[in-house]
Amino acid sequence: MIKLCRVLFAVGEGEKIKPLLDALVKASENDPYKEARGKGKAHRDGWGYALLKKESVMHYRSSRPIFEDIEGVERLKDSLQGFLAVIAHTRAASQGAKNLFNVQPFAFSSRKGFSYWVYHNGDLNKAEVIKLADFEETHFEGASDSYAMGAYLCRKLDSFERDEVLKHYSILAKTANTSFNTGTLFLGPSGNAAGFVTAYSKPTYLLKRENWDYVRQIVLRRENLFAVGSSTLELYHRAEWKNAVNGTAFYVDIDFGDETFSVQELVLG
């Protein structure tokens, strides 16, 4: 059963991100777009986040629904101070066991000398992802397609330079059964950091209006804020959201020293 999830990627001033977190909580508890597809209204299969600042990283995952984990949400909200980057994911399971292991975002440390935290919203051909990565399928029994995607990146990415990232996320997009909406934060050994976001769904999947309403990604640009999130956030935080064009990717250079970021809009190949 294809259920999908709700997600948020944001970089900039923490105080400006707090209302987006509130919207994510509300969207996860009461999602009219999900309900319109006959899948219920809640995303209750766990949630998590990765929060990156100049001198700290916080990574949290819980098998509780975000709208019931009041303590976890308040801890994150209290940490949204100053310049930062954050990704958050609330799960409605489509593949893999409903347990803490499959709660996102996932954390990986590459043998090529960098770390990253990644989420995925959608449904992938898990067997194809495993094949592309030259993994043994038996090692991924019970793991979600999203975890297999993250493990593929850990094996295949030589760096988190823009073109290298775009190449491999473009390969993974072709394995989508429905959507390949992702958010990633990368951290290098010298403190260099970047973010990467994809907004892609199979065109045939989007032929149904209710699917488009549900899976589309929305973009918010303000001074000291860049955010990409699931469509339902627009219902709970009124702002100048714009729909991401299907097949778009965003590469975000993040400088924690200067407290600045720059966004490059790309096209998945």
N, C-alpha and C positions, 0 to 999 in steps of 0.2 A: 504494500500500500504506500503510495507516494504522498507524503505529508508536508515535507519541507520545514523550514525554520524561519526565525526572525534574526536579523543581524544588524550590527552597527560598526562602522569604522569612522573614527574621528581623530583629528589632529588640530592642535591650537590651544587656546586659552581654556583651562579647565572649567571655569565658571560658565562658559558658553556651552559646554558639553552636558552639564547637569540636566537641562530640560530634555535633551535627547535621550538620556538614560531613563528619565521618568516616562517618556513616550514609549521606550522599548518595553518597560515593565507593563504598561497598560496594553500595548499592542500584543504582548505575549499572553495576557489573560483573556482578552476579548478582541479577537481578530475577525471582523466581519468578512474580509476577503477569503479567509480560510473557511469560515462557516458557509459562505456562498457556494463552495465547492463540495459541500456535504461531508467535510472532514472534521466537524466540531469547531469550536472557536478558540481553544487554548493550545499553547505550546508548553507542554508540561513535563517533557522528558529530560530535564536538567538544563543548566545554564553555566556560563563561565565568561571570564574576561582575561585579557592581558593588558596591563597598564605599564607603559614605558616612559620614564623620566630620565633626566640627565644622570642622576645618581642612584636610581633604583628601578627594579622591575617587580611587578606584582602579577602573579599568575594564579588564578582561582578557578576551580571547577566544583560544581555541586550537582548531585542527582536530584535535588529538589527543584520545583518550578521557581523561576525568578520571582514570581508574584507571591510566593510563600516564604522565600528566603529573605526576610526583612533585614536581618543582621548583615547578611552578605551584601545586599544592595546598599545599605547605609555605609558600610565600610568602604565600598567603592566610591560612593558619592562624596564622602569626607576626604577622599584622596584626590578628587578632581580639583586640584589647586595648582595654579601656575601653568607653565607650558608643558604639554604632554601629548602622547599619542595613545589611543586605546582602541581595542577591538572587543566586541562582545557578541555572544551567540546564545540564543535560546532554542532548544531542540524540540522538534516534533519528528520522531524517528521514522525513517523510511527503510534503512538497511542497518544491520548490526544490532546487537543486543541492547536493550534499554538498561544501561548500567553506567557507572561512573567512568569506566574506561573510554566509552564512546562520547562522553560529554566534551564539547568544544569550548574554546579553542585548544588545539593540540600544540605541544611544545616539542621542538626538535633541535638538536645540535649537530651540525654537519661536520663530516670529517674534513671538509674543505675550509674550516675555520670560521664559521659564523653560526649564530643561533637565529631561530625564528619561531613565531607563534602564528597559527593559521586557523581560519574557519572556512567552512564551505556550506553553502545553502543550495540544495538541489538534489539530484539523483544521478549518479554516474554508473557506467558499466564497470562494476568493480573487477570483474574477471579481466577485462581489457586493460585496466590500470595496472593490475598485478603483472600481466604479461609484458606491458611496456617497461616495467621496472625490473624485469627478470627476477621476480620473487617466486617463492613457492606458495601456491594457493592455500595449502593446508596451514601455513603459518598465520593466515588472516581469517580463519574461521571465527565468527563472532565479532570481528572488527568491522566497522562501518566502511562504506565506500570512501567517505571523507578521510578516515584515517589512512586508508591505502593511498589516497591522493597525496597526503602530507608525507608519507613514507617515500613515495615516488620522488617527490621534490628533494628529499634528503639524500637520495642516492644520485640523482641526475644533475642537480644544480651545481655548477662549478663556482658560482659567485652569486651575489645578488645585484650585479650590475643590470641596468635596464634591459638591454637586448637579450641577455641570458635568461632573465626572468620571463620576459615576454615570449621567448621561444618555447619554454617548457609549459607555461600556462596555456599557450595556444594549442600545444599537443594535447593537454589534458581536456581542454574544452571540447575536443572532438569525441571524447568518450561520454559526453552528457546524454543521458536518457531524457532529461527534462532541462535542468538548469545548472549552470556553473557560475554561481555568484560566490565570490571568495573575497577574503580580506586577510592580509598578512603584514606582520611587522618583522623586519629584519634588524639584527644588531651585529656589528662587526667588532673585532678585538680592539680597535682603536677608538671605539665609541661612535663610529659612523653608523648611521641608521637610515632606514628607508621603509616605506610602506608600499603595498601593491594591492589594488582592488580590481576585480573583474565583474562585469555585468553581462552575462550571456545566457540565453535560453534557445533551445532548438526552435527554429521558425515554425515547424509543424506543431509544436506544443503550444505556441502562442496563437494559433488559429481560434482557440476558444477564448472569448473575452475574459471569462472568470479566471483563466490561467494567467493571462497578461496582468490583470489587476493584482494578482497574488504574488507573482514572482518578480515583477519589475523592481529595479533598484532606483532610488531617488537620491539626488545630489543637492547638497546645500553649501553654498559658498558665501562667506561673510568675512569681514576683517578679522584676522586671527582665528579663522575657523574654516576647515574643510571637512565635510562629512558625507558619507554614503551609507544609506540604510535601506531596510525593507520598506515596501510601499505603505504598510500599515502605520508607520510612524507619522505620516502626513495627517492622519486622523486625530492624533493626540498632541502634535506640536505644529501649530500653524506657522508656516514660514514660507520662504521663497524656494520651495523644493522644485527641482526640475527632474523629469524622467531621464535616466541615463539611456543613451541610444544603445540598442541591443548590439553586443559585440565590442563594447567599449572597455578599455582598461585604463587605470590611472596609476602612474608611477609617482610616488611622493618622496622627494628628497627631504630629509629631516635633519636639522642642525640644532642639537640641544645646547650647544655652546652659545650660539647667537640667538637661540629661541626663534628660529625662522623655519619655514618650509616652502617648497615650491612644487607645483603639480604639473605633470605632463600627461596630456590626454592621448591615449594610443588606441590602436585597433588590433584586436586579437586576429592572428593569422589563420 
